[in-house]
Amino acid sequence: MIKFVDLKAQYESIQDEIGEAIQRVLDSCGFTLGREVAAFEEEFADYCGVKHAIGVNSGTSALHLALLAAGVGHGDEVITVPMTFIATAAAIGYTGARPVFVDVDPRFYTMDPAGIEASITDKSKAIVVVHLYGQPADMDPIREIARRRNLLLIEDAAQAHGARYKGRPAGSLSDMGCFSFYPGKNLGAYGEGGMVVTDDPGFARTIRMLRDWGTETKYHHELKGFNYRMEGFQGAVLRVKLRRLDMWVDARLSHAARYSERLAAGDLIVPEVMPDVRHAFHIYALRSPRRNHLQEALQEKGIQTGLHYPIPVHLQKAWAELGHRRGDFPVSERIADEELSLPMFPELTDEQIDMVCEALVQASGEAG
Ligand SMILES: *Cc1c(COP(=O)(O)O)cnc(C)c1O
């Protein structure tokens, strides 16, 4: 049995420190925000090389507040990709704005800069790029378009903790970077959590207020805010884990290299890494026209895999109002049909990777 993600293996490697961190929260009763969250915010801002980090209760909330701080609201359009988790579009919808999709690049699966200009209208307010599977989008051309067309630029870095683009950390490549600490992410809480990082003191102040009912002073509500506060336990746990993030991303990179070495054959398409990029390999996304057959063959051998994502956002029922149909974003649709996510977590062993590869090579040689 090989799991897709093994949270237990990681917990066991840091059990004592986690226990102490949880105990500190219990002793101080700092259950919401508090000292541990403040310290984590400082440490995570440092890690991302930015001035401000604001802890919230999920990655979705991080995106929602970043969009509100950017001034996005009813009647606006926000440019993003259909090949992402539903939360990217949902957060745009929460503000009353409408997602406008640009297809992804066929090699790297992130926003195709060449498609952006054609989707800009006088209602466009912002661009949300997604660092899909942990690989940063091609930020230089995208940033150039955003600057020239006067659009705010936001990163959905929910899958990209520890990724870098031309040496700079994911999250620091735009006006605001949004992270998720959902347990299965590269940096995962023991519950829900999220973070917005930014160099802009104005955005930081607005987001700090919005996450806590629009206040800076208790019971003085300057903005219509939310209860999006980060829990003390999550801050304490994430501080312990942040110290190991780079080591864990390095392990993911070495697992990805081992997979690719053994799988780059036949009709299997292994992930391509952009030059001068550190891919964080949240997901190792293999592609094959016979993806379903491969998934079943692996399942029979006790190997868990995932699909990220089988239906692109523009074809989801929840977004039928946008009026899209199959064929509108062919690259995203093709990835949705062919992608297979292999087991990927830092504690994965070489023996396990080799077993997955053997099963794949065998199954891809069979008639599908
Ligand atoms: C996980 C994820 C989110 C949402 O984060 P939550 O913490 O689950 O709310 C948003 N965007 C992408 C690309 C994600 O993978």
Ligand as a Chemical Component Dictionary entry (heavy atoms), coordinates in Angstrom:
data_LIG
# 
_chem_comp.id                   LIG 
_chem_comp.type                 NON-POLYMER 
_chem_comp.pdbx_formal_charge   0 
_chem_comp.three_letter_code    LIG 
# 
loop_
_chem_comp_atom.comp_id 
_chem_comp_atom.atom_id 
_chem_comp_atom.alt_atom_id 
_chem_comp_atom.type_symbol 
_chem_comp_atom.charge 
_chem_comp_atom.model_Cartn_x 
_chem_comp_atom.model_Cartn_y 
_chem_comp_atom.model_Cartn_z 
_chem_comp_atom.pdbx_ordinal 
LIG C1 C1 C 0 -5.753 24.584 -1.840 1  
LIG C2 C2 C 0 -5.931 25.636 -2.839 2  
LIG C3 C3 C 0 -6.682 26.789 -2.574 3  
LIG C4 C4 C 0 -7.558 26.957 -1.366 4  
LIG O1 O1 O 0 -6.943 26.848 -0.143 5  
LIG P1 P1 P 0 -7.812 26.428 1.137  6  
LIG O2 O2 O 0 -6.852 26.613 2.267  7  
LIG O3 O3 O 0 -8.241 25.008 0.966  8  
LIG O4 O4 O 0 -8.969 27.355 1.226  9  
LIG C5 C5 C 0 -6.701 27.795 -3.527 10 
LIG N1 N1 N 0 -6.050 27.669 -4.692 11 
LIG C6 C6 C 0 -5.352 26.561 -5.000 12 
LIG C7 C7 C 0 -4.630 26.502 -6.308 13 
LIG C8 C8 C 0 -5.271 25.510 -4.093 14 
LIG O5 O5 O 0 -4.583 24.408 -4.420 15 
# 
loop_
_chem_comp_bond.comp_id 
_chem_comp_bond.atom_id_1 
_chem_comp_bond.atom_id_2 
_chem_comp_bond.value_order 
_chem_comp_bond.pdbx_ordinal 
LIG C1 C2 SING 1  
LIG C2 C3 SING 2  
LIG C2 C8 DOUB 3  
LIG C3 C4 SING 4  
LIG C3 C5 DOUB 5  
LIG C4 O1 SING 6  
LIG O1 P1 SING 7  
LIG P1 O2 DOUB 8  
LIG P1 O3 SING 9  
LIG P1 O4 SING 10 
LIG C5 N1 SING 11 
LIG N1 C6 DOUB 12 
LIG C6 C7 SING 13 
LIG C6 C8 SING 14 
LIG C8 O5 SING 15 
# 
